[in-house]
Structures are given as C-alpha cells and as structure tokens.
Amino acid sequence: MTDDHSPSPVLQQGLETLQDLLGPEWEVSVEPEPLPGPDMGWDAVLRVLARHDSRFTDLLVDVREHLTPKEVAGYLNSTAGLVRRISPNSQLVVFAPWISAKTQEELRQREIGYLDLTGNISLRVSRPAIVIHTEGDVRAPAAARSTSTKPLLTGPRAGRLVRLLADVHPPYRATELAKHAGLSLPYVSRLLDALEDQLLIGRNKKLVTSVDWQNLLRNRASHLDLMRQTTPQGMLAPNGVQAVLDRLVEHDGIIAGAKVLVTGSYAARPVAPVAVGGQLMLYVMPHSEHVRAVSKALKLIPVPEAADVQLLQAPDLSIFQRPRRYDRYRQVGLSQLVLDCLSGPGRMPAEGETVLEHMAVDEHLWRVPDLSHLPEVNLQTDQSELF
C-alpha cells in the first residue's frame, strides 16, 4: 500500500486506463470519503458505474510499487478474505507499475483483480457484468525494476544454484547448497530469499523443503539468451552431422582432450520426439583454443552462414555437470537442456517445454535423491568429476 494519502500516479494512471477500457457507457470515479476505522488494507475505493442502469460495484484498490507472489499468497490473500466477509459486492484489485507472470497467476488463483501500467489486466465482476483480461509486458520495464539487493536469476552463479535445486530432491540447507555449488553462503542465502519471495521454493525456517523446479527453470531461462551468452561459432560438417555424432560416440565426448556435450534440438530429440531438424549444438570448454582444437578434431570448417553445427563456449564449467547419455552420445543434463532450449532460437523453446513435460512424468528417473549422492567438485578448475 502507499505510505500516505497523497495522490498516487499509479492510481491515477490505472483509473484512466480502466475508464478507457470500459468506454463512455461507464463511469469510474474515486470515492471521496475513506472507509471508517483503521487501515483496512487498501488505498482507495473506485466506484464503477454502468450509466445505462445505474448499477455499480466498488473496487478496493491496493496500490503497490512492487509485488511478489509470496506477498499475494500471504498478506493480500488475507485482505481479499476480509473484503469478501465485510463487503461481498466489492472486490480487491491491485494497481502496480508492472506485475510478473507468476504474481499474476497467484492473483488469479485467489480471485484478486490486478492492473499494471504496461497492460497486464484481469478484472471479473458479476454485477454489473465486467470481464477484462489483457496482456502487457512479460518483462519489467526499466522504470519498474526493483532496487532490491536480492540477486536475480542472471549470471553463471545463479545458474549453478538453479540447476542444483532442480536436479536434487530437497530437503537441504543453504550451507550444503553453497558447498556443492562452489558459491559463497551469503550469496546463496540472498538468492534463496528471492526464490522464496517468488514461491519457487518452500522453506521451513532455514531448510529448503520444496522446489517448483519447472517454473524455476522457466524463470531462469527468461533471463538468458543462448546465442548471446555462449559466443557461438558456426561450422560446416563436410561429411555430414551424423559423422560428427559418430566421432563423439567413438571418443565418448572427449575431443582433443576437451569435454564436448550435445545440447539443443539434437539433445532434445531422444526425450522430446517433437524435435526435428535444427543445428547440431555442441558445448565446448571455454576459450577460443578449445574451439579451434575441437573443430579441427571433428573436421569442421568455420563458416559465416548456413552452418549445420554450432560450437558453444560454456560460460561456466557447471554446464558440464550431471550429463546424460541418450541415444549413443553424451549430452547436457536435462535441466541444462531445458535452459538452453527455452532460451534458444526458432523452435527450441517449444522443444524445451516438451522436455519439461517428459521430466514431470517421473522425477525419479533424473532427479538425484539427495546431495550426498553428488561428488564434490572444484568449479574453478577442470575436474574429471564433471563427467
């Protein structure tokens, strides 16, 4: 809620947006008199009047600069219950500069209306009949981004923790996660706080007890762009892509002394039959000398366009952790494959969603039972345990 009774730009812009959507047959106005009693949990009351028959409804507006799914499930859910008890013909509605997709979902589940200034709007009123649902920005505009010190799901460090949370069954503590991910405890603690705010993990005090791994991977992927973050080098396979795969099988993923893993459409195909065609994408160890050595060993030719193979430099060695063997060759683990596909070009995001569906069928086939089953590795160096 706002901290004072001064006019809110968000409230004013939201009122104007709602009026424009409803049109001239409706009147939207702010009730001049506040409700009696102490702070009830909202900032203003908007009266929405149908001019043709004078029917109206009151929207109790909670104005927020930022809103998390956790706040919706907690405080706002309680406030919405209070509204239904004391004023059955009224509805709680949130106005904010921007509301994330996950937060929108939580609001809809609790029948709380919302309106953000980018065009994400959901409002359902039975009398008078009003149904509005529009979609706006899927990412926060620069002006609406939080100044919170909690880390976002960007960068290699976040990627390590996200994959660990997805790949290993809870429960576990921040200290254990920090140790296995090669990260500092303060960083892990801050990121876990942020994930809890987004309802991507559940905790009992300091113990992580549940992980919404599907939405966690989707959220992480939304911050990525595969073809920007891996310095791709397009290659032509003169003898065909199958010859490259055969050589990978022959050498068990060790080419020119460097680890190579398949990702993208070719890795999705064994678990998501919808994947067809596409370039062969291979992760190689970072640095250009590895790219040159691998391309030479696989008899690939660098080309500026029409490549059928892409060599991707791994931005972090954790990408090579927990690989899988599908078909005959080694490829990235399923969680990494989902991140790559969802953040990749063309049909790859659809392939990523299909892989997610496959993973959800039986988690026991790919999730590690607990952290004790993982070897300790030093991600600052090239360790054999990565394979």
Disulfide bonds with the S-S distance in Angstrom:
none
